[in-house]
């Protein structure tokens, strides 16, 4: 499954097919599109190092991907979601 947004600037590094890390300020962050929830899973990686950010991003991707395979949602249900 390809990323919805394909164009990346020099500070965005794709991880696998669905996620990428990007630098905001001095720290690296992770972002992955969750199509079934129509939101992005985001996480600050708390590192200044690009190589450590790639490692942490891959670990978090595997965690989110495994939870998706077990039909667990990343975000909790909202009142709107309960009504439907």
PyMOL commands that set and color helices and strands:
alter all, ss='L'
color gray80, all
select helices_A, chain A and resi 50-69+79-83
alter helices_A, ss='H'
color red, helices_A
select strands_A, chain A and resi 12-15+19-24+27-34+39-44
alter strands_A, ss='S'
color yellow, strands_A
deselect
rebuild
show_as cartoon
